[in-house]
Amino acid sequence: MFIFENEIHTVVQVPPGSSPDYERNNPVSRLLTAIEGVELSAERQHYVVDSVQYLFPFSDAVLYGPSGDQSHVTDPRQQDNKNDFQKQNLQDFQLGATQLTRGYATAGDWTGPFLHISYTPALESPLAGGGTYRDATVLLYLKVGKSDTGPALLTVPYNELTHRYEIELWAHEGQGLADALGPKGAVALARGELQTRPDLVRGSLSDFQGSAFDRMRDEARDAGAALRMFDYVPEHSMHPVRSLRIRLAWKSASEDAWDSADGGDYRYEFGMVLRGWKNYLGVGQSGQPHGGIGSLEYRNLFSNYFDYEGQRRQEYGDDWLPELGRDLEPWNVDALGHKPPAVRREASMPVNYMDLHLLKPCCAIGIHRHRDNLEAFVMMNGKSLMVTGDWCKFPQRDRAFEIRTMLPGDVVLIRGGQFHGLINSLDENVRLFMFGGYD
């Protein structure tokens, strides 16, 4: 990974004794506006609302600097004041040309994954040629997980309502779908905006819920084992604990220009580390737990035991990081409060604070990052939108804000340096438990 050196030079310095104006052009409000602008291809009743997840690629992140007499310290590698909560709050960002949405769609007796991709060629796009791209369609190379379009590119039509090129792929097999849709979905299907592509978008909700899944869980329990999720239906496009990696590139309808990140393809990842009652490493039942009475059902959410990390390490190779640990750079502070002499790895997560939060209606925790610490958000009651995003460039993905719904019992783990925020957009209070360490 590398830090965006140019962003250090754009840090907004705040004079001592003053504070930023968070009421004006707040990044949280801008993300909510982006979410409201997403136009899915079918009627609202065809989507499982709380399953919908958003990915908004961004660039040019601008941060606020430290407060007080440290206001001149704009390099995050030099910001060691752990009690300065202003530093590294997000001030501005630039959204990219592509937006992605995934979740569960439903039609008739079928419920399964969908992937919606939206694009507008920027003026600097090779497709625009320094002007405006005006063709009725654009072509798309797409790879979802391990499956791709190959040379047969997808044709993506222009949407007059959103003024963007949009396509939505369903894992549905196609038979009888038109009859199960409302007028909006039927029109999108007929014009090629909504397509059935179970070869690219895979799986069904019944893979993780329902009688068949319950039977497998019970069989594992009867055998004295837990049902382990990481290697179960690994190509599922809504897998509860695996990231979904997506590569794509855009081509003009005349096939004379590519927008492809200089030939390397754009790389995106739905990878928020969200766990809970429906997202877990393993589920099982323990009789007489720790010498007690009766039995309990358990869900392993994060663990350095039982070889869960061994499974992840084998799958991700050089991209692997322990979920409850991190790689330390020389400018980080380790679990004991010391600067390490060189890059090294900590495998666990110490805890230096635990907080309870009550978010009032329409309250939001602003988008910000901490240089060092890992942090966990636990939703106790209510519902909220969780925002995460990369603060640096990783080889396997471009930077993007990812937004998912948190429900009671859900846990989101924030990595060191990762942008994060939380939005209570409802008219009721949200109770939140937070804990973390290092910074």
DRENDO-1510 file (C-alpha; in Angstrom, 1 decimal, always signed):
<recs>
REC; n; res; u; v; w
REC; 1; MET; +0.0; +0.0; +0.0 .
REC; 2; PHE; +1.1; +3.6; -0.3 .
REC; 3; ILE; -0.1; +6.9; +1.2 .
REC; 4; PHE; -1.3; +9.5; -1.3 .
REC; 5; GLU; +1.5; +12.0; -0.9 .
REC; 6; ASN; -0.4; +14.7; -2.8 .
REC; 7; GLU; -3.2; +14.5; -0.2 .
REC; 8; ILE; -0.8; +15.5; +2.5 .
REC; 9; HIS; -0.3; +18.8; +0.7 .
REC; 10; THR; -4.0; +19.5; +0.5 .
REC; 11; VAL; -4.8; +19.1; +4.2 .
REC; 12; VAL; -7.0; +22.0; +5.4 .
REC; 13; GLN; -5.2; +23.7; +8.2 .
REC; 14; VAL; -7.5; +25.0; +11.0 .
REC; 15; PRO; -6.1; +27.9; +13.0 .
REC; 16; PRO; -5.8; +27.4; +16.7 .
REC; 17; GLY; -8.9; +28.4; +18.6 .
REC; 18; SER; -11.2; +27.7; +15.7 .
REC; 19; SER; -13.0; +24.6; +14.4 .
REC; 20; PRO; -14.2; +23.5; +10.9 .
REC; 21; ASP; -17.7; +24.3; +9.6 .
REC; 22; TYR; -19.1; +20.7; +9.6 .
REC; 23; GLU; -22.6; +22.0; +8.7 .
REC; 24; ARG; -21.6; +23.1; +5.2 .
REC; 25; ASN; -21.1; +20.6; +2.4 .
REC; 26; ASN; -20.6; +17.7; +4.8 .
REC; 27; PRO; -19.2; +14.5; +3.1 .
REC; 28; VAL; -21.8; +12.4; +4.9 .
REC; 29; SER; -24.6; +14.4; +3.3 .
REC; 30; ARG; -23.0; +14.1; -0.1 .
REC; 31; LEU; -22.9; +10.3; +0.3 .
REC; 32; LEU; -26.5; +10.2; +1.3 .
REC; 33; THR; -27.3; +12.2; -1.9 .
REC; 34; ALA; -25.3; +9.7; -3.9 .
REC; 35; ILE; -27.3; +6.8; -2.4 .
REC; 36; GLU; -30.6; +8.6; -3.1 .
REC; 37; GLY; -29.5; +9.0; -6.7 .
REC; 38; VAL; -29.1; +5.3; -7.3 .
REC; 39; GLU; -31.9; +4.1; -9.6 .
REC; 40; LEU; -32.3; +0.3; -9.6 .
REC; 41; SER; -33.8; -1.3; -12.6 .
REC; 42; ALA; -37.0; -2.8; -11.2 .
REC; 43; GLU; -39.6; -1.6; -8.7 .
REC; 44; ARG; -38.6; -1.2; -5.1 .
REC; 45; GLN; -40.6; -4.2; -4.0 .
REC; 46; HIS; -38.3; -6.4; -6.0 .
REC; 47; TYR; -35.4; -5.7; -3.6 .
REC; 48; VAL; -34.6; -6.9; -0.1 .
REC; 49; VAL; -33.9; -3.3; +1.2 .
REC; 50; ASP; -31.6; -4.0; +4.1 .
REC; 51; SER; -29.4; -6.3; +1.9 .
REC; 52; VAL; -28.6; -3.5; -0.5 .
REC; 53; GLN; -24.9; -2.4; -0.5 .
REC; 54; TYR; -23.2; +0.5; -2.3 .
REC; 55; LEU; -19.7; +1.1; -3.6 .
REC; 56; PHE; -18.8; +4.7; -4.6 .
REC; 57; PRO; -15.2; +4.9; -6.0 .
REC; 58; PHE; -13.6; +8.2; -5.0 .
REC; 59; SER; -10.4; +10.2; -5.4 .
REC; 60; ASP; -8.8; +13.4; -4.1 .
REC; 61; ALA; -9.7; +13.0; -0.5 .
REC; 62; VAL; -9.1; +16.2; +1.4 .
REC; 63; LEU; -8.7; +16.1; +5.2 .
REC; 64; TYR; -8.8; +18.5; +8.1 .
REC; 65; GLY; -5.5; +19.0; +10.0 .
REC; 66; PRO; -4.9; +18.8; +13.8 .
REC; 67; SER; -6.2; +21.3; +16.2 .
REC; 68; GLY; -4.4; +23.7; +18.5 .
REC; 69; ASP; -0.7; +24.2; +18.4 .
REC; 70; GLN; -0.3; +21.1; +16.1 .
REC; 71; SER; -2.3; +22.6; +13.3 .
REC; 72; HIS; +0.8; +22.8; +11.1 .
REC; 73; VAL; +1.4; +19.0; +11.3 .
REC; 74; THR; -0.3; +17.9; +8.1 .
REC; 75; ASP; +1.6; +14.6; +7.5 .
REC; 76; PRO; -0.4; +11.8; +9.3 .
REC; 77; ARG; +2.8; +9.9; +9.9 .
REC; 78; GLN; +3.8; +12.6; +12.4 .
REC; 79; GLN; +0.4; +13.0; +14.1 .
REC; 80; ASP; +0.9; +11.2; +17.5 .
REC; 81; ASN; -1.6; +13.2; +19.6 .
REC; 82; LYS; -4.1; +10.5; +20.5 .
REC; 83; ASN; -6.7; +12.9; +22.0 .
REC; 84; ASP; -7.0; +15.1; +19.0 .
REC; 85; PHE; -10.3; +14.0; +17.4 .
REC; 86; GLN; -10.3; +16.6; +14.7 .
REC; 87; LYS; -7.2; +15.4; +12.8 .
REC; 88; GLN; -8.0; +13.3; +9.7 .
REC; 89; ASN; -11.7; +14.2; +9.6 .
REC; 90; LEU; -12.8; +14.1; +5.9 .
REC; 91; GLN; -13.4; +17.5; +4.4 .
REC; 92; ASP; -14.0; +16.7; +0.7 .
REC; 93; PHE; -13.7; +14.1; -2.0 .
REC; 94; GLN; -14.3; +13.5; -5.7 .
REC; 95; LEU; -16.6; +10.7; -6.8 .
REC; 96; GLY; -15.5; +8.5; -9.7 .
REC; 97; ALA; -17.2; +7.7; -13.0 .
REC; 98; THR; -18.4; +4.3; -11.9 .
REC; 99; GLN; -20.9; +3.3; -9.1 .
REC; 100; LEU; -21.8; -0.2; -8.0 .
REC; 101; THR; -24.7; -1.6; -6.0 .
REC; 102; ARG; -25.3; -5.2; -5.0 .
REC; 103; GLY; -27.9; -7.0; -2.8 .
REC; 104; TYR; -30.8; -9.5; -3.1 .
REC; 105; ALA; -33.5; -9.1; -5.6 .
REC; 106; THR; -36.8; -11.0; -5.6 .
REC; 107; ALA; -39.3; -12.0; -8.2 .
REC; 108; GLY; -42.0; -14.6; -7.8 .
REC; 109; ASP; -40.6; -17.5; -5.8 .
REC; 110; TRP; -37.0; -16.6; -6.5 .
REC; 111; THR; -34.7; -14.5; -4.3 .
REC; 112; GLY; -31.0; -14.1; -5.3 .
REC; 113; PRO; -28.1; -11.7; -5.8 .
REC; 114; PHE; -28.0; -8.8; -8.2 .
REC; 115; LEU; -25.2; -6.4; -9.3 .
REC; 116; HIS; -26.0; -2.9; -10.6 .
REC; 117; ILE; -23.3; -1.0; -12.4 .
REC; 118; SER; -23.6; +2.7; -13.4 .
REC; 119; TYR; -21.2; +4.8; -15.4 .
REC; 120; THR; -20.8; +8.3; -16.8 .
REC; 121; PRO; -17.7; +9.1; -19.0 .
REC; 122; ALA; -15.9; +12.0; -17.6 .
REC; 123; LEU; -14.5; +14.7; -19.8 .
REC; 124; GLU; -11.0; +13.3; -19.4 .
REC; 125; SER; -12.2; +9.7; -20.3 .
REC; 126; PRO; -10.7; +8.3; -23.4 .
REC; 127; LEU; -14.3; +7.5; -24.5 .
REC; 128; ALA; -15.2; +11.2; -24.4 .
REC; 129; GLY; -12.2; +12.3; -26.5 .
REC; 130; GLY; -12.0; +15.7; -24.8 .
REC; 131; GLY; -15.7; +16.3; -25.4 .
REC; 132; THR; -18.9; +14.5; -24.5 .
REC; 133; TYR; -19.6; +10.8; -25.2 .
REC; 134; ARG; -23.0; +10.7; -26.9 .
REC; 135; ASP; -23.6; +7.1; -28.1 .
REC; 136; ALA; -26.7; +5.3; -27.0 .
REC; 137; THR; -24.7; +2.4; -25.5 .
REC; 138; VAL; -21.3; +1.7; -24.0 .
REC; 139; LEU; -19.6; -1.7; -23.9 .
REC; 140; LEU; -18.4; -3.3; -20.6 .
REC; 141; TYR; -15.8; -5.9; -19.8 .
REC; 142; LEU; -16.7; -7.4; -16.4 .
REC; 143; LYS; -15.2; -9.9; -14.1 .
REC; 144; VAL; -17.1; -10.9; -10.9 .
REC; 145; GLY; -15.1; -13.1; -8.6 .
REC; 146; LYS; -13.6; -15.7; -11.0 .
REC; 147; SER; -16.1; -15.4; -13.8 .
REC; 148; ASP; -15.9; -12.9; -16.6 .
REC; 149; THR; -17.5; -11.9; -19.9 .
REC; 150; GLY; -14.4; -12.9; -22.0 .
REC; 151; PRO; -14.4; -11.3; -25.4 .
REC; 152; ALA; -18.2; -11.0; -25.5 .
REC; 153; LEU; -18.6; -7.6; -23.9 .
REC; 154; LEU; -21.9; -6.5; -22.2 .
REC; 155; THR; -23.9; -3.8; -24.0 .
REC; 156; VAL; -24.9; -1.1; -21.5 .
REC; 157; PRO; -27.7; +1.3; -22.5 .
REC; 158; TYR; -28.1; +4.9; -21.6 .
REC; 159; ASN; -30.7; +5.7; -18.9 .
REC; 160; GLU; -32.6; +8.9; -19.7 .
REC; 161; LEU; -33.7; +9.3; -16.1 .
REC; 162; THR; -30.3; +9.2; -14.4 .
REC; 163; HIS; -28.2; +10.4; -17.4 .
REC; 164; ARG; -25.9; +7.5; -16.9 .
REC; 165; TYR; -25.1; +4.2; -18.6 .
REC; 166; GLU; -26.6; +1.5; -16.4 .
REC; 167; ILE; -26.8; -2.3; -16.3 .
REC; 168; GLU; -28.2; -4.6; -13.7 .
REC; 169; LEU; -27.3; -8.3; -13.6 .
REC; 170; TRP; -29.5; -10.9; -11.8 .
REC; 171; ALA; -28.5; -14.4; -10.8 .
REC; 172; HIS; -32.0; -15.5; -12.1 .
REC; 173; GLU; -32.1; -18.2; -14.7 .
REC; 174; GLY; -34.5; -16.1; -16.8 .
REC; 175; GLN; -37.5; -18.4; -17.3 .
REC; 176; GLY; -40.7; -16.5; -16.5 .
REC; 177; LEU; -38.9; -13.4; -15.1 .
REC; 178; ALA; -40.7; -10.9; -17.4 .
REC; 179; ASP; -44.1; -12.1; -16.1 .
REC; 180; ALA; -43.0; -11.7; -12.4 .
REC; 181; LEU; -41.8; -8.1; -12.8 .
REC; 182; GLY; -43.7; -4.9; -12.6 .
REC; 183; PRO; -43.9; -2.4; -15.6 .
REC; 184; LYS; -40.6; -0.7; -14.7 .
REC; 185; GLY; -38.6; -4.0; -14.5 .
REC; 186; ALA; -40.2; -5.4; -17.6 .
REC; 187; VAL; -39.2; -2.3; -19.6 .
REC; 188; ALA; -35.6; -2.5; -18.2 .
REC; 189; LEU; -35.5; -6.2; -19.2 .
REC; 190; ALA; -36.7; -5.5; -22.7 .
REC; 191; ARG; -34.2; -2.7; -23.3 .
REC; 192; GLY; -31.3; -4.7; -22.0 .
REC; 193; GLU; -30.6; -2.7; -18.8 .
REC; 194; LEU; -31.8; -5.6; -16.7 .
REC; 195; GLN; -30.2; -8.9; -17.7 .
REC; 196; THR; -30.2; -12.5; -16.3 .
REC; 197; ARG; -26.6; -13.6; -16.0 .
REC; 198; PRO; -26.2; -16.5; -13.5 .
REC; 199; ASP; -22.8; -17.2; -15.0 .
REC; 200; LEU; -21.5; -13.8; -13.6 .
REC; 201; VAL; -23.7; -13.1; -10.6 .
REC; 202; ARG; -24.1; -16.4; -8.6 .
REC; 203; GLY; -26.1; -17.9; -5.8 .
REC; 204; SER; -29.5; -17.8; -4.1 .
REC; 205; LEU; -30.7; -16.5; -0.7 .
REC; 206; SER; -31.7; -20.1; +0.1 .
REC; 207; ASP; -28.0; -21.0; +0.1 .
REC; 208; PHE; -27.7; -19.3; +3.5 .
REC; 209; GLN; -31.3; -19.3; +4.8 .
REC; 210; GLY; -34.1; -21.8; +5.0 .
REC; 211; SER; -34.7; -25.5; +5.6 .
REC; 212; ALA; -31.8; -26.9; +3.5 .
REC; 213; PHE; -29.3; -24.7; +5.2 .
REC; 214; ASP; -30.7; -25.4; +8.6 .
REC; 215; ARG; -30.4; -29.1; +7.9 .
REC; 216; MET; -26.7; -28.8; +7.1 .
REC; 217; ARG; -26.1; -26.8; +10.2 .
REC; 218; ASP; -27.9; -29.4; +12.3 .
REC; 219; GLU; -26.0; -32.3; +10.7 .
REC; 220; ALA; -22.7; -30.5; +11.5 .
REC; 221; ARG; -23.9; -30.0; +15.1 .
REC; 222; ASP; -24.9; -33.7; +15.4 .
REC; 223; ALA; -21.4; -34.6; +14.3 .
REC; 224; GLY; -19.9; -32.4; +17.0 .
REC; 225; ALA; -18.7; -29.7; +14.6 .
REC; 226; ALA; -19.6; -26.2; +13.5 .
REC; 227; LEU; -20.8; -25.4; +9.9 .
REC; 228; ARG; -17.8; -23.4; +8.6 .
REC; 229; MET; -18.8; -20.7; +6.2 .
REC; 230; PHE; -15.6; -19.5; +4.4 .
REC; 231; ASP; -15.4; -22.5; +2.0 .
REC; 232; TYR; -19.2; -22.9; +1.7 .
REC; 233; VAL; -20.6; -21.8; -1.7 .
REC; 234; PRO; -17.4; -19.7; -2.2 .
REC; 235; GLU; -18.4; -18.1; -5.5 .
REC; 236; HIS; -21.7; -16.7; -4.1 .
REC; 237; SER; -22.0; -13.0; -5.0 .
REC; 238; MET; -23.5; -12.2; -1.6 .
REC; 239; HIS; -21.2; -14.4; +0.5 .
REC; 240; PRO; -21.4; -13.4; +4.2 .
REC; 241; VAL; -17.7; -13.5; +5.0 .
REC; 242; ARG; -15.8; -13.4; +1.6 .
REC; 243; SER; -15.1; -10.2; -0.3 .
REC; 244; LEU; -16.5; -9.9; -3.8 .
REC; 245; ARG; -13.8; -8.6; -6.2 .
REC; 246; ILE; -14.8; -7.0; -9.4 .
REC; 247; ARG; -12.7; -5.9; -12.4 .
REC; 248; LEU; -14.2; -3.9; -15.2 .
REC; 249; ALA; -13.3; -1.7; -18.2 .
REC; 250; TRP; -15.4; +0.4; -20.5 .
REC; 251; LYS; -15.3; +0.5; -24.3 .
REC; 252; SER; -16.9; +2.8; -26.7 .
REC; 253; ALA; -19.8; +1.5; -28.8 .
REC; 254; SER; -17.7; +2.1; -31.9 .
REC; 255; GLU; -15.0; +0.0; -30.3 .
REC; 256; ASP; -12.2; +2.5; -30.9 .
REC; 257; ALA; -11.5; +3.6; -27.3 .
REC; 258; TRP; -11.1; +2.0; -23.9 .
REC; 259; ASP; -11.5; +3.5; -20.4 .
REC; 260; SER; -9.6; +0.8; -18.6 .
REC; 261; ALA; -7.2; +2.4; -16.0 .
REC; 262; ASP; -4.4; +2.5; -18.6 .
REC; 263; GLY; -5.0; -1.1; -19.5 .
REC; 264; GLY; -5.0; -2.5; -16.0 .
REC; 265; ASP; -8.8; -2.5; -15.5 .
REC; 266; TYR; -10.6; -0.8; -12.6 .
REC; 267; ARG; -10.6; -3.1; -9.6 .
REC; 268; TYR; -13.3; -2.8; -6.9 .
REC; 269; GLU; -14.2; -4.8; -3.9 .
REC; 270; PHE; -17.2; -5.3; -1.7 .
REC; 271; GLY; -15.1; -6.1; +1.4 .
REC; 272; MET; -16.6; -4.4; +4.5 .
REC; 273; VAL; -15.8; -6.6; +7.5 .
REC; 274; LEU; -19.4; -6.9; +8.8 .
REC; 275; ARG; -20.3; -9.9; +11.0 .
REC; 276; GLY; -23.3; -10.8; +13.1 .
REC; 277; TRP; -26.2; -13.3; +13.2 .
REC; 278; LYS; -26.2; -13.7; +9.4 .
REC; 279; ASN; -22.5; -13.1; +8.7 .
REC; 280; TYR; -20.1; -15.4; +10.6 .
REC; 281; LEU; -17.2; -17.7; +10.2 .
REC; 282; GLY; -18.9; -20.7; +11.8 .
REC; 283; VAL; -22.1; -21.7; +13.5 .
REC; 284; GLY; -22.7; -24.6; +15.9 .
REC; 285; GLN; -24.1; -25.7; +19.2 .
REC; 286; SER; -22.3; -26.3; +22.5 .
REC; 287; GLY; -23.7; -28.6; +25.1 .
REC; 288; GLN; -23.0; -27.9; +28.8 .
REC; 289; PRO; -20.9; -24.9; +27.8 .
REC; 290; HIS; -17.8; -24.6; +30.0 .
REC; 291; GLY; -19.2; -27.2; +32.4 .
REC; 292; GLY; -22.6; -25.5; +32.6 .
REC; 293; ILE; -26.2; -26.7; +32.0 .
REC; 294; GLY; -28.2; -27.1; +28.8 .
REC; 295; SER; -26.8; -25.9; +25.4 .
REC; 296; LEU; -26.1; -22.7; +23.5 .
REC; 297; GLU; -25.9; -21.9; +19.8 .
REC; 298; TYR; -22.7; -19.9; +18.9 .
REC; 299; ARG; -21.5; -18.0; +15.9 .
REC; 300; ASN; -17.7; -17.4; +15.5 .
REC; 301; LEU; -17.4; -13.8; +14.2 .
REC; 302; PHE; -13.6; -13.2; +14.4 .
REC; 303; SER; -11.1; -15.7; +15.6 .
REC; 304; ASN; -7.4; -16.5; +15.6 .
REC; 305; TYR; -8.3; -20.1; +16.7 .
REC; 306; PHE; -9.6; -23.1; +14.8 .
REC; 307; ASP; -7.6; -22.3; +11.7 .
REC; 308; TYR; -10.0; -19.7; +10.4 .
REC; 309; GLU; -7.1; -17.5; +9.6 .
REC; 310; GLY; -5.4; -20.4; +7.9 .
REC; 311; GLN; -8.3; -20.7; +5.5 .
REC; 312; ARG; -8.1; -17.0; +4.7 .
REC; 313; ARG; -4.4; -17.0; +4.3 .
REC; 314; GLN; -4.5; -19.9; +1.8 .
REC; 315; GLU; -7.2; -18.1; -0.2 .
REC; 316; TYR; -5.7; -14.6; -0.3 .
REC; 317; GLY; -2.0; -15.3; -0.4 .
REC; 318; ASP; +0.0; -12.1; -0.5 .
REC; 319; ASP; -3.1; -10.1; +0.1 .
REC; 320; TRP; -3.8; -11.7; +3.5 .
REC; 321; LEU; -4.0; -9.8; +6.7 .
REC; 322; PRO; -5.2; -11.2; +10.0 .
REC; 323; GLU; -8.6; -9.8; +10.7 .
REC; 324; LEU; -7.7; -9.1; +14.4 .
REC; 325; GLY; -4.3; -7.8; +13.6 .
REC; 326; ARG; -2.3; -5.5; +11.3 .
REC; 327; ASP; +1.0; -4.8; +9.7 .
REC; 328; LEU; +2.9; -2.1; +11.5 .
REC; 329; GLU; +4.8; +0.6; +9.7 .
REC; 330; PRO; +7.8; +2.3; +11.4 .
REC; 331; TRP; +5.6; +5.4; +12.0 .
REC; 332; ASN; +2.8; +3.5; +13.7 .
REC; 333; VAL; +2.4; +3.0; +17.4 .
REC; 334; ASP; +2.3; -0.6; +18.6 .
REC; 335; ALA; +0.0; -2.2; +21.2 .
REC; 336; LEU; +2.4; -1.1; +24.0 .
REC; 337; GLY; +2.6; +2.5; +22.8 .
REC; 338; HIS; +6.0; +2.2; +21.2 .
REC; 339; LYS; +7.2; +3.0; +17.7 .
REC; 340; PRO; +8.4; -0.3; +16.1 .
REC; 341; PRO; +12.0; -0.3; +14.7 .
REC; 342; ALA; +10.8; -1.8; +11.4 .
REC; 343; VAL; +7.7; -3.1; +9.6 .
REC; 344; ARG; +6.3; -6.1; +11.5 .
REC; 345; ARG; +3.0; -7.8; +12.1 .
REC; 346; GLU; +0.7; -7.8; +15.2 .
REC; 347; ALA; -1.7; -10.8; +15.1 .
REC; 348; SER; -4.2; -9.6; +17.8 .
REC; 349; MET; -6.2; -6.5; +18.7 .
REC; 350; PRO; -5.7; -5.0; +22.2 .
REC; 351; VAL; -8.5; -2.8; +23.5 .
REC; 352; ASN; -7.8; +0.6; +25.1 .
REC; 353; TYR; -11.3; +2.0; +25.2 .
REC; 354; MET; -15.0; +0.9; +25.3 .
REC; 355; ASP; -17.8; +3.4; +24.6 .
REC; 356; LEU; -21.6; +3.4; +24.5 .
REC; 357; HIS; -23.1; +5.8; +22.0 .
REC; 358; LEU; -26.7; +7.0; +21.6 .
REC; 359; LEU; -27.3; +8.5; +18.2 .
REC; 360; LYS; -30.3; +10.8; +18.0 .
REC; 361; PRO; -32.5; +10.8; +14.9 .
REC; 362; CYS; -30.7; +12.1; +11.8 .
REC; 363; CYS; -27.4; +12.1; +13.6 .
REC; 364; ALA; -24.2; +10.9; +11.8 .
REC; 365; ILE; -20.7; +10.2; +12.9 .
REC; 366; GLY; -18.6; +12.0; +10.3 .
REC; 367; ILE; -16.3; +10.2; +7.9 .
REC; 368; HIS; -12.8; +10.2; +9.4 .
REC; 369; ARG; -9.8; +7.9; +9.9 .
REC; 370; HIS; -7.4; +7.0; +12.7 .
REC; 371; ARG; -3.8; +6.5; +11.8 .
REC; 372; ASP; -3.1; +3.4; +14.0 .
REC; 373; ASN; -6.1; +1.9; +15.7 .
REC; 374; LEU; -8.5; -1.0; +14.9 .
REC; 375; GLU; -12.0; -0.2; +16.0 .
REC; 376; ALA; -15.2; -2.3; +16.3 .
REC; 377; PHE; -18.8; -0.9; +16.0 .
REC; 378; VAL; -21.5; -3.1; +17.5 .
REC; 379; MET; -25.1; -2.3; +16.7 .
REC; 380; MET; -27.2; -2.8; +19.9 .
REC; 381; ASN; -30.6; -1.6; +18.6 .
REC; 382; GLY; -32.0; +0.5; +15.8 .
REC; 383; LYS; -30.6; +0.5; +12.2 .
REC; 384; SER; -27.9; +2.6; +10.5 .
REC; 385; LEU; -25.8; +3.0; +7.5 .
REC; 386; MET; -22.1; +2.1; +8.0 .
REC; 387; VAL; -19.5; +3.8; +5.7 .
REC; 388; THR; -16.0; +2.5; +5.2 .
REC; 389; GLY; -13.3; +3.4; +2.7 .
REC; 390; ASP; -9.5; +3.0; +2.0 .
REC; 391; TRP; -7.1; +5.8; +3.0 .
REC; 392; CYS; -4.3; +4.4; +0.8 .
REC; 393; LYS; -3.9; +2.5; -2.5 .
REC; 394; PHE; -4.0; -1.3; -2.3 .
REC; 395; PRO; -2.8; -3.4; -5.2 .
REC; 396; GLN; -6.0; -5.4; -5.5 .
REC; 397; ARG; -8.5; -2.5; -5.5 .
REC; 398; ASP; -9.2; +1.1; -6.2 .
REC; 399; ARG; -10.4; +3.4; -3.4 .
REC; 400; ALA; -14.2; +3.5; -2.8 .
REC; 401; PHE; -16.7; +4.2; -0.1 .
REC; 402; GLU; -18.7; +1.1; +0.8 .
REC; 403; ILE; -22.1; +1.6; +2.5 .
REC; 404; ARG; -24.0; -1.2; +4.2 .
REC; 405; THR; -26.9; -1.4; +6.6 .
REC; 406; MET; -26.1; -2.4; +10.2 .
REC; 407; LEU; -28.9; -4.2; +12.1 .
REC; 408; PRO; -29.0; -5.2; +15.8 .
REC; 409; GLY; -26.2; -7.8; +16.5 .
REC; 410; ASP; -24.0; -6.7; +13.6 .
REC; 411; VAL; -20.4; -5.9; +14.2 .
REC; 412; VAL; -18.1; -3.9; +11.8 .
REC; 413; LEU; -14.4; -4.1; +12.2 .
REC; 414; ILE; -12.4; -1.0; +11.1 .
REC; 415; ARG; -8.8; -1.4; +10.1 .
REC; 416; GLY; -6.1; +1.1; +11.0 .
REC; 417; GLY; -6.3; +4.1; +8.8 .
REC; 418; GLN; -9.6; +3.1; +7.2 .
REC; 419; PHE; -12.2; +5.8; +6.5 .
REC; 420; HIS; -15.4; +5.2; +8.5 .
REC; 421; GLY; -18.6; +6.9; +9.5 .
REC; 422; LEU; -22.1; +5.9; +10.6 .
REC; 423; ILE; -25.4; +7.4; +9.7 .
REC; 424; ASN; -28.7; +7.2; +11.6 .
REC; 425; SER; -31.2; +8.2; +9.0 .
REC; 426; LEU; -34.2; +7.1; +10.9 .
REC; 427; ASP; -36.5; +8.9; +13.3 .
REC; 428; GLU; -35.6; +6.8; +16.3 .
REC; 429; ASN; -32.5; +6.5; +18.5 .
REC; 430; VAL; -29.7; +4.1; +17.7 .
REC; 431; ARG; -27.6; +2.4; +20.5 .
REC; 432; LEU; -24.1; +1.6; +19.6 .
REC; 433; PHE; -21.2; -0.1; +21.4 .
REC; 434; MET; -17.7; +0.8; +20.3 .
REC; 435; PHE; -14.3; -0.5; +21.3 .
REC; 436; GLY; -10.7; -0.2; +20.0 .
REC; 437; GLY; -7.1; +0.3; +20.6 .
REC; 438; TYR; -3.8; +1.8; +19.7 .
REC; 439; ASP; -4.7; +5.4; +18.7 .
</recs>
